Amino acid sequence: DAKTTQPPSMDCAEGRAANLPCNHSTISGNEYVYWYRQIHSQGPQYIIHGLKNNETNEMASLIITEDRKSSTLILPHATLRDTAVYYCIALMSPRNAGNNRKLIWGLGTSLAVNP
Amino acid sequence: NAGVTQTPKFQVLKTGQSMTLQCAQDMNHEYMSWYRQDPGMGLRLIHYSVGAGITDQGEVPNGYNVSRSTTEDFPLRLLSAAPSQTSVYFCASSYRRQGSAGYTFGSGTRLTVV
């Protein structure tokens, strides 16, 4: 499974866009890029995922480079409630769950949104 | 929908005691899994199941048992609790189809073994 690398922490001003980078240079062709976030003491929350194309939903946008070696999660107008740890994971579909047993989540990026 | 429900939310055990952490989902998800989360470490997969009657080990399975008799339920059993099992435990579920949306997590069970 591809390993991902994220900066340990980032700051963002409330109302501004938060751009969270992730490197996944060893990602394979059938691995999706998933983003989750974990607000203090709660269970992780799914945000968005993509394979090759950029994706957008009501929470965020995901920009994946053409070579798929890196991606950026964009929170367009960060609020104080977006303060959380954000995890980027290269993950095969659960259909291939047997390959996920050694999936390493890593420590993610701790995003602090400041007033 | 209730999503993924974990019980109990908090538990204190004495070393050597056994207990079962409950996990139930009402989304008809085929895939269910258990993770533990310790300070300074990421989520680590304990056991997972791709459907009723099918379970397999994850990264850190020792000291834990699971079973999946129904699609909805995936209990995690601690056979003889040890202080090293003090952790926050999360249950997660998802569909298995290719490219499906990610895991839905429960709110966690905070376990302390003394």
Interface residues (C-beta under 8 A of the other chain):
Chain A: Y32 Y34 Y36 S41 Q42 G43 P44 Q45 Y46 H49 L51 Y87 L91 S93 P94 R95 A97 G98 N100 R101 K102 L103 I104 W105 G106 L107 G108
Chain B: V4 E30 Y31 G40 M41 G42 L43 R44 L45 Y48 V50 D56 Q57 G58 E59 V88 F90 A92 S94 Y95 R96 R97 Q98 G99 S100 A101 G102 Y103 T104 F105 G106 S107 G108
